[in-house]
Amino acid sequence: MSPLLGTLVYQVGQMFLIPTLAIIALLFLYALQALGSFLACWWRRRGRAPGRETHDLRHFDLLRWAAGHPAAQGDEWDVAVRRLLETPRIVSIVAPTMGLVAAMILMGPALRDLVDGDFSALPARLSMAFSAMIVALVTASIMFLIVSVRRRWLAEELAWLRSLAPLSEPVLILAGPTPQEEQEWDETPAVGRARAVA
């Protein structure tokens, strides 16, 4: 490889350092915001099965989407599930990749300083490389946790929606249950309390 080409590739690689670190910082902030929302949702969903108390859909993402799209069925629900998980899944994959890129970019100058015998900037470069990787891995771990649990939540909601499918395209009623339905719920266990009308 010619020295000119090697220098050009090196300089191009170094140009990506600041954007990569900025992306890692943004992904980390997004993960913190997503974690806060996830914990709040988990706290309010405790002990509540999909379809039960469906007049409050704030923490049932798929049921809320289905209520807004009453004509949706089957494959459309599957697409909605994938869409709801798309962004956190992308973040969980992109974050460690960006961390590795940042670490490799910083390791280049560090290795060059090591070969040249210049140890003055070596600790700072290595520290930044490992810090970027750690932040990226923490971000990916948070998002992986959120994606895993939300996938189960959405699967439960999807199963409940599919259980209503034979009822000729039911429509979720976003109203509180009547006293008669409250009594039926107490006496007969069921998956959910939402009423379905043809």
C-alpha positions in Angstrom: 0.0 0.0 0.0 1.3 3.4 -0.9 2.1 5.8 1.9 -0.2 8.4 0.3 -3.2 6.0 0.2 -2.5 4.9 3.8 -2.4 8.4 5.0 -5.6 9.3 3.2 -7.4 6.3 4.7 -6.1 7.2 8.1 -7.3 10.8 7.8 -10.7 9.8 6.6 -11.1 7.4 9.5 -10.2 10.2 12.0 -12.9 12.4 10.5 -15.5 10.0 11.9 -14.4 10.3 15.5 -16.5 13.3 16.5 -19.7 12.2 14.7 -19.3 8.7 16.2 -18.9 10.0 19.7 -21.9 12.3 19.2 -24.0 9.4 18.0 -23.0 7.3 21.1 -24.0 10.2 23.4 -27.4 10.6 21.7 -28.1 6.9 21.8 -27.2 6.8 25.5 -29.6 9.7 26.2 -32.3 7.9 24.2 -31.6 4.7 26.2 -32.0 6.6 29.5 -35.3 8.1 28.3 -36.5 4.7 27.1 -35.6 3.1 30.4 -37.6 5.7 32.3 -40.6 5.1 30.1 -40.2 1.4 30.3 -40.0 1.4 34.2 -43.1 3.6 34.4 -45.0 1.3 32.0 -43.8 -1.8 33.9 -45.0 -0.3 37.2 -48.5 0.4 35.8 -48.9 -2.9 34.0 -48.2 -5.0 37.1 -51.0 -7.6 37.5 -52.9 -6.4 34.5 -53.6 -8.8 31.6 -54.0 -7.6 28.1 -57.7 -6.8 27.4 -58.5 -6.2 31.1 -59.4 -2.6 31.9 -59.0 -1.6 28.3 -60.5 1.8 28.9 -56.9 2.7 30.0 -54.6 1.8 27.1 -51.8 4.2 27.8 -49.4 1.3 28.6 -50.7 -1.3 26.2 -49.1 -0.1 22.9 -50.5 -2.7 20.6 -54.0 -2.5 22.0 -53.9 1.3 21.8 -52.8 1.0 18.1 -55.6 -1.6 17.4 -58.2 0.7 19.0 -57.1 3.5 16.6 -57.2 1.0 13.7 -60.4 -1.0 14.3 -60.3 -2.5 10.7 -56.8 -4.0 11.2 -56.5 -7.7 11.3 -53.9 -10.5 11.3 -50.8 -9.4 9.3 -51.4 -5.8 10.1 -51.1 -6.5 13.8 -47.8 -8.3 13.1 -46.5 -5.3 11.2 -47.6 -3.0 14.0 -45.6 -5.2 16.5 -42.5 -5.0 14.3 -42.9 -1.3 14.0 -43.3 -0.7 17.7 -40.0 -2.7 18.4 -38.1 -1.3 15.4 -36.4 1.7 17.0 -35.2 0.1 20.2 -34.0 -2.9 18.3 -32.0 -0.7 15.9 -30.5 1.2 18.9 -29.5 -2.1 20.6 -27.6 -3.1 17.5 -26.1 0.2 16.4 -24.9 1.3 19.9 -22.2 -1.4 20.3 -21.2 -1.0 16.6 -20.6 2.7 17.2 -18.7 1.9 20.3 -16.4 -0.4 18.4 -15.9 2.1 15.6 -15.0 4.9 18.1 -12.5 2.5 19.9 -10.9 1.5 16.7 -10.6 5.2 15.5 -8.9 6.1 18.8 -6.7 3.0 18.8 -5.1 4.1 15.5 -3.4 7.2 16.9 -2.6 5.4 20.1 -0.7 2.6 18.3 1.1 5.2 16.2 2.2 7.1 19.3 3.3 3.8 20.9 5.4 2.9 17.8 6.9 6.5 17.8 7.7 6.3 21.5 5.5 9.2 22.4 3.6 8.2 25.5 2.3 11.6 26.5 -1.1 11.3 24.7 -1.4 7.5 24.9 -3.3 7.3 28.3 -5.8 9.9 27.2 -6.5 8.1 23.9 -6.9 4.7 25.5 -9.1 6.1 28.2 -11.4 7.7 25.7 -11.5 4.6 23.6 -12.5 2.4 26.5 -15.0 5.0 27.8 -16.8 5.2 24.5 -17.0 1.4 24.3 -18.3 1.1 27.9 -21.0 3.8 27.2 -22.0 2.0 24.0 -22.3 -1.4 25.7 -24.3 0.0 28.6 -26.7 1.6 26.0 -27.0 -1.7 24.1 -27.6 -3.6 27.4 -30.4 -1.3 28.4 -32.1 -1.4 25.0 -31.8 -5.2 24.8 -33.6 -5.5 28.2 -36.3 -3.2 27.0 -36.7 -5.0 23.7 -36.9 -8.4 25.3 -39.6 -7.5 27.8 -41.6 -5.4 25.4 -41.5 -8.3 22.9 -43.2 -10.5 25.5 -45.7 -7.7 26.3 -46.6 -7.3 22.7 -46.9 -11.0 22.2 -49.4 -11.2 25.0 -51.4 -8.3 23.5 -51.3 -9.9 20.1 -52.5 -13.2 21.4 -55.4 -11.5 23.1 -56.3 -9.7 19.8 -56.1 -13.0 17.9 -58.5 -14.5 20.4 -61.1 -11.9 19.4 -60.6 -12.5 15.7 -63.3 -15.2 15.3 -65.8 -12.7 16.6 -66.2 -11.1 13.2 -63.7 -8.2 13.4 -64.4 -7.0 17.0 -64.1 -3.4 18.0 -62.5 -2.5 21.3 -64.8 -0.3 23.4 -62.8 2.3 25.4 -65.3 2.6 28.2 -65.4 1.3 31.7 -67.1 -2.0 32.3 -70.7 -2.1 33.4 -71.6 -3.5 36.9 -73.0 -6.6 35.2 -69.6 -7.1 33.5 -67.8 -6.5 36.7 -69.8 -9.3 38.3 -69.2 -11.7 35.3 -65.5 -10.9 35.6 -65.4 -11.8 39.2 -67.3 -15.0 38.8 -65.8 -16.3 35.5 -62.0 -16.0 34.8 -61.2 -14.8 31.3 -58.3 -13.4 29.4 -59.7 -9.9 29.3 -62.6 -7.7 30.2 -62.9 -5.7 27.0 -66.2 -6.1 25.1 -66.2 -7.0 21.5 -69.0 -6.1 19.1 -69.4 -7.2 15.6 
